[in-house]
Amino acid sequence: MEYSFFDVSVNLTDAGHEHMQDIIGLLFRHIKLLQQSGVSQWIFDELSAISEAEFHYQAKIDPISYVVDISSNMTVIVFFSCSIYPTKHWLVGSSLPSKFNPAIVQKILNELSPTNVRIFWKSNNFEGQTDKVEPWYNTAYSFENITELTIQEWVKSAPDVNLILPTPNVFIPTDFSLKDVKNKETFPVLLRKTSFSRLWYKPDTKFFKPKAYVNIDFNCPLAFTSPEAAVLSNTFVWLLVDYLNEYDNGFELYLVGFNHKLRILLEAVMQKIAKFEVKPDRFSVVKVSNLDSRPCHSF
């Protein structure tokens, strides 16, 4: 294959729209950090573990979608007279990891530079400021050449923030053994009941996969007693989801995944909920995001 694209998408608030150059500068500064840090095998090993778990314990999908996916793996590149994957890998595709090759990874990283980047900046704020129209959907646009020197200036003038690389993911499962279910209950069983909570449990006696499903329903009787209470309750949930980010009468918290590390994840999420504080800057971001997606709502 002669070329390929590596895409990075960034959703901008109104404030972010005014600082596009800073955001591009920080992006390339972070890419530079990756290039200088070298290729870490532990990251490759983590991605491999995730891919293998998802492949071996994947859920059933619609037959037509499965056929389309496999057919895509069989696609022939005319220029090279060969398919993307060798025949023995048609069913697997890119689902399972290949051998760790730091030289290839570093080579791809080095290609991510201001000399071969295309920037698509999309916003309703450009309405009436464009000078071209594409012929298929009549979308208005403009084209502008951006030099490498310009992007380098953006990198230099970007805010001085502490960019860091990711740390090892403690939530990646390694134990896929099944629990010994002695009592094959047909319906959920009430394990504990207090004045504040009820705990129900139902073992999987059909699919027998090392996965668990945790659903915590936080019931607040004051959540929808008035329009104002409804708006405040929804805003709280949006802010909480934004606060958790990396790891929804009330709100529900769903955790679905492999059983091995799910409890660790649940404990981490509950600790963050207990320490949750609303930050004014994040409120502004969440407000703009939800106004854009829910135009009928007003704050």
N, C-alpha and C positions, 0 to 999 in steps of 0.2 A: 504494500500500500504506500503510495507516494506521500500522502499527507493525512493528518487527522486534526481534530480540534479539541482543545481543553477549555471547557467553559467554566466561568465563575460568574454567578448571578448574585447581585446585591439589590435588595429592595430598599428604596429610599423614602424617608419621610420628607415633608416639605423642607425641614431644616437640612436634611441630608442632600436634597436637591441643590441647595445653595453651596454645598461643600463637596461637589463631585470630584474636583481635582485633588482634594485632601484624601478622599476615599481611594482613588486610584493610586495615589502616592503611597498610602499605607499598604495597599495590596502588594505593590511591587517591593516595598520594604520587607514585607513578610516573606515574599518569594525569595528575596535575597538571603534572608535568615535561613530558609530551608536549604538553599544552595550551598551556603557556607557551613552548615551544620553537618553535611554529609548524609548518607543514606543509612538509616538505622534498621537493623534486621528485626528488632523487637516490634516495630510498627508493621513490617511485612508479616511477621508471625501472628500478630493480632488479627490483621485482615484475613489471613489464611484461616485462622480458627473460626472467625465469624462466617466466612464463605462456606466452609465445610459443614458447619452446623446448620446453616440455612438450606444447603443443598440436600443433606441427608434427612432432614426433618421438615422439609417444605410441605405446605398444605396443598391439597388438590386444587388445580385451577381448571378453568373452563377448557374443554378439549380443543376448541378452535384457537384459543390463545396459545395453548401448548404447541399446536401444529405450526402456528405462525413463528413462535420462538425458535423451534427446531429448524424450520425452513430458512430462517435468517442465518442460522449457524452454517447452513449448507450453501449459502450464497456464493456464487463464483465471481471472482474479480477478473474481468475480461483481460485487463492489461497483463496480469500475471498468469492467467489461465489456471487458476487454482482457487479453492474456496478459502474463506477466512480461517476455518479450523480444519485440521486433518480429519479424515473420516471417523477415526476412533474417538474423536472429541465432539462429534455432532450433538450428542445428547447432553454433554456436560457444558460445552461452550466455555464461557469465562467464569462459570460458577465455582470451579475448584482452582486453587492457586497453582501457578507454575513454579519453577525453581527460582530461588532468590538470586537476582542478578543485579548487584548494586551499580555496576557500570552502566547498564541500560537505564536504570532509574535516574541516575545522575545525568545521563545524556538528555533525557526528557526534561528534567528540571532545568537544565541549562538552556533549553529552547524557549523557556518562558521568560521572554525579555521584551523590552519596549520596541525592539526592532521588528517584531513580527506579531503585533497585537492589533486586534480590531475591537473598538469600543462602540457598543450600541447603547445610546442614552435615550431612554423612552420616557416621555412625560406629557401630560396634557398641557403643561405650561408652555410648550412650544407651539401651541395652536396659533396659526397666523404668522409664524416666523420661518416657515419652511419655503423652499423654492423648487421642490421636485415632487412628483407623484409616481409611485410604482404602478405598473399597468394591470396587475392581477386583482388587487383588492382596493386600489385607489388610495393607498395609505400615503399621507404626506410625509416627506422627510427631507433632510438636507445632508450633504456630504462635506466633510472637512478633513484635510490632511493634518495629522498631528505628528510632529517630528519626535525622534528619540530624545532630543535635547529638551523639548517641552515636558515630556514625561519625567525626565530626570529632575527638572526643576520642581515638578509636583512632588517628587519623592523628597527633595531637600526641604521644601516648605511645609510638608505635612506635619501635623501635631506630633510633639515628642511624647509618644506613649510607649509603655513597656510591652513590646510584643514578645510572646513566649510560644514555645512549641508544646504540643500536647504531652501529657504524662500518661503512663500505662493505665489502661482501662481495667479497673478491678471488677467490672461487672461481666466480663466475658466468661461464659461457663466452660468447664472442662469435664464435669461429671454428668453423664447422660444416662445413668442407671435409673431404673424404675423402682418406685416404692412398692413394697409388698402390701397389697390391699387385701386385708382379711375379710372385712365386711363390705360387700359390694352393694352399697346403698343405691336405691333407685331414685330417691329424692334427697334434696339437701337436708342435712342434720343440724339442728341448733346445738352448738357446742357450749355457748356461754351467753347469758343474758343478764344485763345490769340495768340500772336506771338511765344510763347514758348510751348503751350500745347493745347490739346483738351480733353474735358471730355465727355464721352459717358455713358449713363445709360439705362439699360433694366431690368424692374421688372420681377420677376418669376411669371408667370401666368399659370404654368402647374403643378409643383410638390408641391408648397405651403409648403415649409419647411423653418424653421427659419435660413437659411444659406445664405451666401453671397459669391460672387466671385469677387475679385479685381485683375485686371491685369494692371500693369503699365509698359509701354514700353518706355524705355529710348533710344532714337534714337541718335546715334552719327555718322555723315556722314564720319568721318575720321577713323572709326574703322577698315575698311578693305581696305584702300587705298594702302597698301603694305604688304608683308609677315611680316615685322617687326611690323607694326601697328596691324595686326591680332593677332600675338603672345602676344603683350603687352595688347591688349584689353581683350583677353581671360584670361591672367594672372591676370588682374585687377578684372575680374568677379570672378575668383576662390578665390582670396584673400578676396574679399568683402563677398562672401558666407561663407568663413572660419571665417571672422570677426563677421558676424551676428550670425552664428552658432546656438545659442539657439533659437532664435526667428523665377531670374538669370537674319556693321551697328550699335550696342549698346547691351543692355541686358534687360531682362524682369523680373519683380518682381511679383510673384504670391502669393496671400493670399486667402486661401479658408477655410471657417469654419463657425461657428455659428455667426450670425449677431451681437449678443449682445456686444461682446468684440472685434470685429474685428477692429473697429476704433482705439481702444487703442493700439492694436498690430501694426497697420499700423503707428501710430504716433511714437511708440517706434522704429520701424525699420527705419523710415525716419530720426529720430534724430541721430541714430547710423551711417547711411550712410553719413549724413552731417558732422559728426565728424570723419569719417574714416581716419585712418593713417596706412600706410604699416609698419609692424614691420619686421625687418630682419630675426628674428628667425622663424616667421610664413611663410615668403616667402620661406625659406629653406624647411619647412615641406610641403607646397603646391607644390613646385617644385618637390620634390621626389614623392609625391603621384600621381601627374599627369603624370610624366614620367613613373611610373609603370603601370598606366592605359592606357596611350597613348604612346606606345613605338616608334611610328613613329615621334613624336614631339621631338624637341631638343631645349634646351635653350642655 
